[in-house]
């Protein structure tokens, strides 16, 4: 076991993939000499050279478009979008080209491109630097969408994403980059799309992914002091979704709260609530409740703590599930 931060675990995962496959490239704004704005790619250009770790212009559409062309020529590009809010200029390339090429070519052309997106708030930044755009991409057929929440998963999931024959949108919780955990650098890769019960419980299922998982674990600890047992499930993959693991947990507990940083209205939690209601209707003791951001643009840093889901809001939702 090696103790790594989440950011360093991603670095080690990309390094391992680049060592194993010379066709793996890393590209993005400042990923080379600087090592990325969060230093996630630090040292890769020094070790693998400028032809495999490429500093690009500030042009997200061009970056993803170039990655598509490289993938068509047999490479496996790993693209870094510097901040979540910067991905939108590349949305045309992602949605109309990257996601559609396999179907358009009747299955003859694959695009093994990984688009890494630091996501979420909590770092004292403004809008465009604290977005949660996962619902846009989970809604787009043809993309795999995953979100890591800890260093151990970050290491295996980035390797799985790079090895995937399909395009992968890889969300990284930027405020967790510095959280440390033990990482087994030689562990076999698990099922890439399996949800994981990170805290067993009996009273309420709490579903989360990315940066919200740690907050939900803290809420579970607080609830335990009051005699409530929360089962926290880390989704890890948003598309495809491990619906069997989710419904198995909800059928055990009879109650469910979904937590994410994105606005609740039209957010990914709505899809989860609908699917759980369809599959677990006769097991539910209360409606599926959602806790998330408000229907406003991301606020100034001084008040972001009021916008992001916290222990009080999660525990309030848990209490309300017992009021039905």
C-alpha positions in Angstrom: 0.0 0.0 0.0 1.1 3.5 -0.8 -0.5 6.6 0.7 -1.3 9.1 -2.0 -3.5 12.2 -2.5 -6.3 11.8 -5.0 -4.5 14.1 -7.4 -1.3 12.0 -7.2 -3.2 8.8 -7.6 -4.5 10.1 -10.9 -1.0 11.0 -11.9 0.2 7.5 -11.0 -2.6 5.9 -12.9 -1.9 7.9 -16.1 1.8 7.2 -15.7 1.1 3.4 -15.5 -1.1 3.6 -18.6 1.5 5.5 -20.5 4.2 3.0 -19.6 2.0 0.1 -20.7 0.8 1.6 -24.0 2.9 4.0 -26.1 -0.2 5.1 -27.9 -1.5 6.9 -24.7 -1.1 10.7 -24.9 -1.9 13.4 -22.5 -3.0 16.8 -23.8 -4.5 20.0 -22.5 -3.8 23.6 -21.3 -0.6 23.7 -19.2 -0.5 20.0 -18.6 3.1 19.7 -19.7 5.7 22.2 -18.3 3.4 23.4 -15.5 1.9 20.0 -14.7 -1.6 21.2 -14.8 -3.4 23.9 -12.8 -3.8 21.3 -10.0 -0.5 19.6 -10.7 -2.2 16.4 -11.6 0.0 15.8 -14.6 3.2 17.0 -12.8 6.4 15.3 -14.1 4.7 13.4 -17.0 6.2 15.6 -19.7 9.6 15.4 -18.2 9.4 11.6 -18.2 7.6 11.0 -21.5 8.5 14.0 -23.6 6.6 16.8 -25.4 5.3 14.5 -28.1 3.2 12.5 -25.5 2.4 15.2 -23.0 1.2 18.1 -25.1 0.6 21.7 -24.0 -2.2 23.0 -26.2 -3.7 26.4 -26.9 -6.6 27.7 -24.9 -9.2 26.3 -27.2 -11.3 23.4 -25.7 -13.1 22.7 -29.0 -9.8 22.4 -30.8 -8.3 20.2 -28.0 -11.2 17.7 -28.1 -11.3 17.8 -31.9 -7.6 17.1 -32.2 -8.1 14.2 -29.7 -10.8 12.8 -32.0 -8.4 12.9 -34.9 -5.7 11.2 -32.9 -8.0 8.5 -31.8 -9.0 7.9 -35.4 -5.3 7.3 -36.1 -5.0 4.7 -33.3 -3.9 6.8 -30.3 -5.6 7.0 -26.9 -5.7 10.6 -26.0 -6.3 11.7 -22.4 -7.6 15.3 -22.5 -7.6 17.6 -19.5 -10.3 20.4 -19.4 -8.7 22.8 -17.0 -12.0 23.7 -15.1 -15.5 22.2 -15.4 -17.0 25.4 -16.7 -14.5 25.5 -19.6 -15.9 22.3 -21.1 -18.8 24.0 -22.8 -16.9 25.3 -25.8 -16.0 21.6 -26.5 -19.6 20.4 -26.0 -20.2 20.4 -29.8 -17.2 18.1 -30.4 -18.2 15.8 -27.5 -21.9 15.5 -28.2 -22.0 15.6 -32.0 -18.7 13.9 -32.8 -17.2 12.0 -29.9 -20.4 10.4 -28.7 -21.8 9.5 -32.1 -18.9 8.2 -34.2 -19.3 4.5 -33.1 -22.9 4.4 -34.1 -22.4 6.6 -37.2 -19.8 4.1 -38.4 -22.0 1.1 -37.7 -19.6 -0.1 -35.0 -16.5 0.0 -37.1 -14.8 3.1 -35.6 -14.2 3.6 -31.9 -12.9 6.7 -30.2 -11.0 5.8 -27.0 -10.8 9.3 -25.7 -10.8 10.2 -22.0 -12.0 13.8 -21.2 -10.9 14.6 -17.6 -12.9 17.3 -16.0 -12.2 18.7 -12.5 -15.7 19.3 -11.1 -17.6 20.8 -8.3 -17.1 23.6 -5.8 -15.5 24.1 -2.4 -12.2 25.7 -3.4 -13.2 29.4 -3.1 -13.5 29.9 -6.9 -16.1 31.7 -8.9 -18.5 30.4 -11.6 -16.9 28.7 -14.5 -14.5 27.2 -12.0 -17.0 25.4 -9.7 -19.6 23.8 -12.0 -21.2 20.3 -11.9 -22.1 19.5 -15.6 -22.4 15.7 -15.2 -26.1 15.6 -16.2 -25.4 17.0 -19.7 -23.0 14.2 -20.5 -24.9 11.4 -18.7 -27.8 12.3 -20.9 -25.7 11.9 -24.0 -25.9 8.4 -25.5 -22.6 7.1 -26.6 -20.5 8.4 -23.6 -19.4 6.6 -20.5 -19.5 9.0 -17.6 -17.7 8.2 -14.3 -16.8 10.1 -11.2 -14.2 9.1 -8.6 -14.4 10.1 -5.0 -11.1 8.9 -3.4 -7.5 8.2 -4.2 -7.8 4.4 -4.5 -10.7 4.6 -6.9 -9.0 7.5 -8.8 -6.0 5.2 -9.5 -8.0 2.3 -10.9 -10.7 4.2 -12.6 -8.4 6.4 -14.7 -6.6 3.3 -15.9 -9.9 1.7 -16.7 -11.1 4.8 -18.5 -7.9 4.9 -20.7 -8.3 1.2 -21.5 -11.9 1.6 -22.5 -12.7 1.3 -26.2 -15.4 4.0 -25.8 -15.1 7.7 -25.0 -15.2 8.4 -21.3 -16.1 11.6 -19.5 -14.0 11.4 -16.3 -15.1 13.7 -13.4 -12.6 14.5 -10.7 -13.7 16.2 -7.4 -11.3 19.2 -7.3 -11.8 19.9 -3.6 -10.8 16.3 -2.8 -7.5 16.4 -4.8 -5.5 16.7 -1.6 -7.4 14.0 0.4 -5.1 11.1 1.1 -5.8 7.4 1.2 -4.0 4.1 0.9 -3.6 2.9 -2.7 -2.6 -0.5 -3.9 -0.6 0.2 -7.1 -0.7 -3.5 -8.0 -4.4 -4.2 -7.3 -6.3 -5.9 -10.2 -8.9 -3.6 -11.8 -12.4 -4.2 -10.5 -15.6 -3.9 -12.5 -15.4 -0.4 -14.0 -19.1 0.4 -13.6 -19.9 -1.1 -10.2 -21.3 1.0 -7.4 -19.8 0.5 -4.0 -21.3 0.5 -0.6 -18.8 2.6 1.3 -20.7 2.7 4.6 -23.2 -0.1 5.4 -26.4 0.8 7.1 -30.0 -0.3 7.7 -32.3 2.8 7.9 -31.7 5.0 4.8 -29.8 4.6 1.6 -27.8 7.7 0.7 -26.6 7.8 -2.9 -23.7 10.1 -3.9 -20.8 10.4 -6.3 -17.6 12.5 -6.6 -17.1 15.3 -4.1 -20.4 14.5 -2.2 -19.4 11.0 -1.1 -17.1 12.3 1.7 -19.8 14.7 2.9 -22.3 11.9 3.0 -19.9 9.7 5.0 -19.6 12.6 7.5 -23.4 12.8 7.7 -23.6 9.1 8.3 -21.2 9.4 11.3 -23.3 12.3 12.7 -26.5 10.3 12.2 -25.0 7.3 14.0 -24.7 9.4 17.1 -28.4 10.0 17.0 -29.2 6.3 16.5 -29.7 6.4 12.7 -27.9 4.0 10.4 -27.2 5.4 7.0 -26.0 3.2 4.1 -23.8 5.4 1.8 -23.4 4.2 -1.8 -20.8 5.6 -4.1 -22.2 5.4 -7.6 -18.8 5.8 -9.3 -20.4 5.3 -12.7 -23.3 7.5 -13.9 -23.6 6.0 -17.3 -23.8 3.0 -17.4 -25.5 3.0 -14.0 -25.2 0.0 -11.6 -29.0 0.0 -11.0 -29.0 -3.5 -9.5 -26.7 -2.4 -6.6 -28.7 0.7 -6.0 -32.0 -1.0 -5.9 -30.7 -3.8 -3.7 -29.7 -1.2 -1.1 -33.0 0.7 -1.3 -35.0 -2.5 -0.9 -33.0 -3.3 2.3 -33.5 0.2 3.8 -36.9 1.3 2.4 -35.7 4.9 2.2 -33.4 6.9 -0.1 -31.8 10.3 -0.2 -29.8 11.4 -3.3 -27.0 14.0 -2.9 -25.1 15.9 -5.5 -23.6 19.4 -5.9 -25.4 20.2 -9.1 -28.8 22.0 -9.0 -31.6 19.7 -8.0 -33.9 20.7 -10.8 -33.2 18.5 -13.8 -30.1 17.1 -12.1 -28.9 13.5 -12.2 -30.7 12.8 -8.9 -34.0 13.0 -10.9 -33.0 10.1 -13.0 -32.0 8.1 -9.9 -35.3 9.0 -8.1 -37.4 7.9 -11.2 -35.5 4.6 -11.6 -35.7 3.7 -7.9 -39.4 4.5 -7.8 -40.0 2.3 -10.8 -38.1 -0.7 -9.4 -38.6 -0.3 -5.6 -42.1 1.1 -5.4 -43.4 -1.5 -3.0 -40.3 -1.4 -0.8 -40.3 2.4 -0.3 -41.5 3.8 3.0 -41.1 7.4 1.7 -40.5 9.2 -1.5 -36.9 9.5 -2.8 -35.6 12.8 -1.6 -32.9 14.9 -3.3 -30.3 17.3 -1.8 -28.3 19.5 -4.1 -27.4 22.9 -5.3 -30.0 25.6 -5.9 -31.4 26.7 -9.2 -29.0 29.6 -9.5 -25.6 30.1 -11.2 -22.8 29.1 -8.8 -22.4 31.9 -6.2 -19.5 34.0 -5.1 -16.9 32.1 -3.0 -18.0 33.8 0.3 -21.4 32.2 0.2 -20.6 28.9 -1.5 -20.9 27.0 1.8 -24.6 28.0 1.8 -25.0 26.6 -1.8 -23.3 23.3 -1.4 -25.0 20.4 0.3 -23.8 20.0 3.9 -24.4 17.8 6.9 -27.4 19.8 8.1 -29.2 19.6 4.7 -28.5 15.9 4.3 -29.6 15.0 7.8 -32.7 17.1 7.4 -33.6 15.1 4.3 -33.0 11.9 6.3 -35.3 13.1 9.0 -38.0 13.9 6.5 -37.9 10.4 5.1 -39.1 9.2 8.5 -42.0 11.7 8.5 -44.1 9.8 5.9 
